[in-house]
Amino acid sequence: MSRICHIEIDDANLPPPTPEIEQERKVAIFDLLEDNSFDPAGREGYEMPPGPYRLHLCIRERRLVFDISDEQDNEIGAFHLSLSPFKQVVKDYWQICESYYDAVKKLPPHQIEAIDMARRGIHNEGARVLQERLEGKAEVDTDTARRLFTLICVLHYGS
C-alpha cells in the first residue's frame, strides 16, 4: 500500500496555466493515480504509517514541499526540497516541450518523433534528479518519479 491515492497541487499563487501546461498536469495526475509507488521514510524513531497516502505539492519560500497525509487526510509528515537542482532540467524540459508543441502543428512525423525522443530524455533526467533528491525521504519508482517531475515542472513554470 505504499502508494499515492490522492494528489493536490497548490498553484494558487501561479499565473493561469496555458492549455498545454494544463494538459501536462492532467495527464501526469491521472497516470500517477493509476499506477505509482511512493514509500515515505520515517525519521529518528518515527515510523510512517502504512499508505496509501495523500500528497500535497507546493512551493513555499523557494522550496518544493511534499505534505503527506494518510487516507483520511490526517497529516503524517512533510519534507522540503531545494528547487536549485531542478532549475536547469525544468528550463530544458519546457524549452523542448515548446518545440514539441510547435512541431506537432507543422512538422512531419519523423521530425516530431526526434523532438519527442529528446523530450523523453530530458524528462528521464528530471526523474533521476528527483529520485536522488528524495533519497532518505521517500522511495519512488522511475514512472512515479517521471510523473512527479512533470508536476514539479508545472509548479516551477509559474514560480
N, C-alpha and C positions, 0 to 999 in steps of 0.2 A: 504493500500500500504506500510505498514511497513515491508518491506522485502528486502533481498539482491537479486539484479538482475545480479550482476557480482562479481566475486571474483578473486583476483590476489594474489599469494603467492610469495614473494620475497625470492627466495632461491639461489640468485646469489653467495653468499659467503659460501655456504654449499657444502660439498662433494657430488658427484653424488649419487642419491638415489639407494638403492637396488631395484630389481624388486618388492619385497613385499611392500616396502615403497611407491614406485610409484603407485602401485595398490591401496593402502590405500588412497592415496591422490586423485586419480582419482575418486574413489567411493564416497569419502566424498564430493568432489566438485559437482559431478553430483547430489547426493542426496540433498545436500544443496540448489542447484539452483532449483531443482524440488519442494521443499517444505521447507519453513523456515519462521521464524518470528523474525524480527530484528527491534527494535524501539529505536534508539539512543535518549538520553536525551539532552535537551538544557542546556545551562549554563547561570547563572546570567543574566537573562533578554533576553537571546538569545534563540529563539525557533528554533529547527531544521526544515528545510523544509520537506515537506512530501516525502516519498520514492516513488518508490523503490531507493535503494542505491547501489553504487558500493563500495566494500570493498577491501582494500589493506592491507594484513597482512605481517609484517616483524618483525625481531628482530634488534633493534638498541640499542647499549650500554647496553646490557643485559636486555632489556625491550621489552615486546611484544607490538607492535604498531598497532593500528587499525586506518588507514586513511580512512575517509569516504567522498565519493563524491556523487553528485546527478547522475541521469541517463545520463546526458550529460557530465559527468566527471568533473564537477566543484567542487573543494574542498569545503567541508562544515564543516569539523570538524575532530578532531583526539583525541585519548586518548591513554595513555600508561599504561601497567600493569606490575608489577614486575613478573619476572619468578619464583621467590623463592617459592611461594605457589604451583607451579605446579611441581617442581623438583622431588619429591618422586613419585607422582602419574604417571608422564610421565615415569620415570625409571621403575616402576612396570608394566606399560602398555606395554612397549617394551619387558620386560622380558617375560611376559605372551604371547605376540604375537610371540616371537621366539619359545616358547614351542608349541604354536598352529601350527605354520608353520611346525615344525619338526613332530608333531603328525599327521598332515594330510598325511604326506608321509608314515608313518609306523604303526600307531596305529589303533585299531578297532574303529568303530563309537561311542560306548558308552564312551570311554576314550576321544575322540575328543570333544564330547558334554560337558563333565565335564570341560575340559580346556576352551572351548568356553564360558561356563557359568561364569567361573572366569574372563575371559577376559571382558565379558559384565559388570560384577560387577565393575571392575576397571574403565572401560570406563564411567559408570554411575557416579562413584566417581569424575572422572575428569570433567565431565559435571557439577556436583554440585559445585565443586570448581570454575569453570568458571562463573557460574551464580552468585555465591557470589561475585566474584571479579568484575563482571560487574555491580553490584548494584549501582545505581545512575549515571551510564554511558550509559547503554543500557539494554533494556529488551529483553530476548530471551526465547523461549520455550525450553523444555527439548531436543527435537530432534535436534533443531538448536545448542544448547549447545554441544550435543554429536558430531555433525559433525565438529563444530569449534574446539572442543577439539582434534579431530583427526588431524586437520590441524596444531594445536599448536604442537602436538607431532611430526609431520613431520618437522616443523621448528626447534623444540628443539633437534631433533635427531642429527643434524649436528653441533649444536652450542656448 
